[in-house]
Amino acid sequence: MLEIRNMNLSIVIPCLNEKKTIKKAIFEVLKFFKKSKNSNFEIIIADNGSTNGSLEIIKKLAKIKNIKFINVVTRGYGAALHAGILSAKYPYVLFADADLSYSFKQVSVFKKQTKNSFDLVLGSRFKGKIHDGSMPFLHRYLGTPILTFLINLIYKINTTDCNSGMRMIKKSFYTQLNMKNSGMEWASELLIKTALNKGKYKEVPISLFPDKRGRKPHLNSWKDGWRHLKVIIFLKP
């Protein structure tokens, strides 16, 4: 446990109507840091307009030490993460979804990379384990592989999972990227601008679990896939 103490780490969790899982996600993070006996951390819940009772849960939990709530007016996955990262007080920011598809028990895998001063550490589901029922067939075998291939080909960054939702970014590096996109395509933009700005990049294997929300995800496969593709094509200098 000694190597993961004193992390000085901010955890950002984007939230849009995650009433069923947001509390469990927050407590999973708290449990991890308590077990590692580390108090130098913060949890930032970036709410993106929840209307199903999630907001009331978050505001109550925000009274607990090390938990911070921010209201993100601009709609979109990328907008929520962008605001969360910019509000972080620690040098490294790790983010993952509130649906518990990414276990926060995996934080230590990312922390080990901070000693090497990587600018972006991406958790690769394809290098780790994709549990049954956790990723739609088309996403796993068509969408993500094709978009990942194009980013590799055009921008020469050795990535295996351009759509991974669990990553760690160095805040000082992020503020130099001039991020523009607010939707799901923000994930591709982050990789591309890391490559264009010659950022120090690393991948670590992680596991992906089935979504625990019991409802359809916010992702629109064709619409969001098209937006990813446009970013990949038009960001090329």
N, C-alpha and C positions, 0 to 999 in steps of 0.2 A: 503493500500500500504506500510505502514511502515515496515512490516515484510520482504519484499522482496527487500529492498534497500541494497546497499553495498554488493552485491552478491559475488564479487571476483570470478567470474565464467568465464571459457573459454567454448565457444561453437564450436564444430568441425562439419563441414559439408563435407562429402566426395563427390567428384564430378567426374563423367565420362560421358561426353557428355550430360550435363543437361542444354543446352542452353535455353530451354523453361521455366524452373522453377527456376534456380539458383538465378537470380536477385530477384524474388518474395520471395524466402526463406530467403535471406539475409535481405531484407527490413522488413520482418515479425519479424525477431529477433531485428533489430534496433528499430522498432516501439514498441516492447514489453519493451525494456530497457528504451526507452524515456518516455514511459507512467509510468514506475515505478520510474522514476527520479534517475536512477542509472548509473554511469559512470565507475564503476569498473568491466568491462567485456571486452572480446575480441571475435571476430568471426574469426575462422581459416578455410579457405577453402583449403582442401587437394585435389588438383587435381591429377587424376590418369591416365593422358594421353589423355585428351580430344582433339578431332580433328574437332568438329562441330561448332566452334565459341564460345564455353563456356569459353575458356581460355581468349579470348580478353575481354569478359564481366567481368570476375573475376579480371583481372589485372587493369581495370579501376576502379572497385569498391574498390580495395585494397588501393586506394589513400585516401579513407575516413577513418577518425579516428576510431580506434578500430577494423579495418578489416585487417587481415593478410592472405597472399597467400603463400602456400608452394607447391612445385612440388614433387610429390611422384613417384619415378622411378619404384620401385617394384610394379607390377600389383596386384590388388586384393582389395576387400572391406576391409578386415582386415588390409592389408598393409597401406591403406590410413588412416584408423582410428588410427592405431598404431603410424604412423608418426605424425598425428595431435595431439594426446594425449601427446606424448613426447615433442612436441614443445610448449605446453601450459605453460603459466606463472602463472596461478592461481591454487590454491589447488584442486579445483573440476572442472571436465571436463564433460560437457554434450554433447552428440552427437545424431544426427538424420539425416535422409536422405534428399536429396535436392529435392525430388519429391513432397513435400508438403503432403505426406500421414500422416505425424506426424506434428501436429500444434505446432509451437514454442510458442504459447500462453500458453502452458502447462508447461512452464519452472518453474513457481511458485510452482507447485505441487512437483517438485524435490527439489527446494531450501528449502522448509520447513523441509526436512530431514537432511540438513547439520548440524543442531544444535545437532543432535544425533550421529554425526561422523560415519555414515555408510560408508563402503568401496565401496559398489556397490548398487546403487538404480536402479531397473529395472522398466520400464513402461510396465505394463501388459495390453495387448489388451483384454485378456479374462476376466480380472477383470473390464475392462472399457466398451467401446462400439466399436464394429466393424461395421462400416456403410456398407450398401449394396454396393456391387461391389468393396470393398476395399481389400478383401482377397480371392484368389481362393478356391473353394470348397475343393479340395484335401489338400491344406495347412491347412485349418481351421479345418477339421474334421479327417484328417489322419496323414499327415506329422508332423506338429508341435506338436500335442498331443502325438504321439508315441515317438518322440525324447525327449520331455519334461518328459514323464513318465520314460524313461530309465535313464535320468540324475538324476531324483529324486530317483529312485530305487538304482542306483549304487553309487551315490555320496552324497546322503542324504542332498541335498539342496532343500528347499521348494520353488520351482519355478513353475509358471503356464504358462510361455511363453518363452521358450528357444530361440526363433527366433526374439524376439522384437528388433526393430531397434532404439529405443529411450531409452537411459540409461544415468546414471551419475556415474562416477567413481572418487574415490579419487586418484589423481595422484601419491602420495607417495606410495600408496598400489599397483597401477598398475605397477610401475617400479620394484616391487619385483616378479612379476608373471612369468617373462621369457617367454613371449608369442612367439609362433613359427609359427602359421598358418597365411597365407596371404589372404585366400579366405573368403567366407561366413561362413565357419565353425569356423572362429575366434569367432563368437558370442557364440557358444557352449563352446569353449575353455575358454573364459572369465568366464563363469558361473562355469565350472568345476574347474578351478584353484582358483577361489574365495572360493569354498568349500574346496579344498585341503589345502589352506593356511588359513583356518578358518577365512575368512573375514566376516565382519559384513554386513549382506545382508537384503535388504528391497525391497518390491514391492509396487508400487503405481498404481492405475487405470488410464489408458489413453484412448483416442479415436484414432481410425485408420480411415482415410478417403481415398477415391479412389485416386489413383495415378493421378497427374495432367499433366504428360508428354505427354500423348496421343500416347504412343508407348509401345512395349513389354519391361518388366523389364530385368535387367541384369541377374537376377536369372535364373538358369537352374534347374528346380525342382528335377529331378532324379539325375543328376550329383552332385549338391550341397547337396542334401539329403544324398547321399552315403558318401560324404566327412564329413558331420556332424556325421554320424554313426560311421565312422572309428575313429574320434577324441574321441567320447564318449567311445568306446571300448578300444582303445590303450593308453589313458591317465591314466587309472586306474593303480596305483602302484602295 
